[in-house]
């Protein structure tokens, strides 16, 4: 299985808080794919855990790595765009 | 059937008869414990509890409004977080029983999240989630479980904001053993027009299923009483179309402003601005403030609008102002005292109000809360006058400022008395202490004497005077205030009509007679009954 990797930015003025974490987890669960996220250069966590995502304590302006395990690049891109959208607040 | 009378403090004017429903007190959770060795059974218990709490959350989300529903949804996802469950299973392996394991697992995450202001409230929420799961496992009852149908008078020690939010339509009356006339329960019951008797220590004896009369006008509960036993409220009959002094409304939000405009209120006597900030984690931009204020000012009932600058303290913190914990928040850095560390914020509030004043074309008066000295009043007046074209005033709620009103001549245009805080500071009685409710009764002779002195001093200094505390929502007390010489009162929105009618039923001289009757009372009961008797004579 190949992995699509991208970078997204936290634009939400409050940072990476509970609501975007919940929205991302919902999206990940619906996709049925394994998706990992983490600060650029840091450890990645499975994006199906809201607590794991919140525990990153992502701040406004910080960049995050997103990895999506899939063969379908178009689907991966759609998911990444959606995640970026959630992080706009 | 023999009747038994329990006395307390009444809230509201209507009586109601219904069955007693005693609210069960939340039980404490058991202390952390180990399980007996059957890990699979513990894991099954945990899974079942998590699922049940998850469906409870779903039903709460359905009941809640749109914004809260999103919070419940996010909490639901946290509850079902697989890494959380895995970490709880690891706790089971260490020997902890299911409830303790889940609380411990959640605590690990709570610690990871702590120290970050973004998550402060969420941490309380997720700890509460863990508690709910543990309570479910141990069959412990945590919250209110009120009937949804039928008609009940609910009886409890006192009710928190979380409790009153769950009042169903089956709650037709409320009795609290503790709590005073300014307690949260009293304020909510008044605004929802639910008859209540608070500070009723005899209510401890009430049993489920007993029929009781909640008789707020008589300040009592009658076991076995019927509607026929209810004390008649003085029915004020308006003699003129205009009240002797204007009746304004208290507001705190755009919804309040819209609703107040539908009443007969003449302007707004207290616009509490802190509600706009209490939930903001970052300081709202000046543009955002101007927009909110313009919307609200535009919606207000016709007449002047008295805006109170931010009234926050460490017990009512505004997240972005970062207020350190204090031993005695009521006596701490609150209200206008915030000017020491947050002068720019107060100035930005005044500047936003000036822009909103121009945009709305309304007459705006501004006042500062918690002013203790004439020097502070002067400081606020110069800030406010530099910021815009307002009438400028202060709240009178500390005993010290009462002695300096004469020095406010030429400094401020008006004063507005906050009777709730004035009582708290005058009687050295914490508003939040449910045992001290009786001290906060507006009919206390010392409060009446103090209010009278404030009215006299203001008049001498040529300063306009008003009252915006809860006492201004009591129709009979509003007449007493008019008798003292106050220029206006401001009431909770639901009471504007009743207060207006009371103030339209008397002349200035008659209001004076009612005040003189009240001030001759030796205790709060006597003061009230003398005033009501006088009002009864006038009505004849």
Interface residues (C-beta under 8 A of the other chain):
Chain A: X13 X14 X15 X17 X18 X19 X21 X22 X25 X26 X46 X48 X49 X50 X51 X52 X54 X55 X57
Chain B: X70 X71 X73 X74 X77 X78 X81 X82 X83 X84 X109 X112 X113 X116 X118 X119 X122 X126 X281 X282
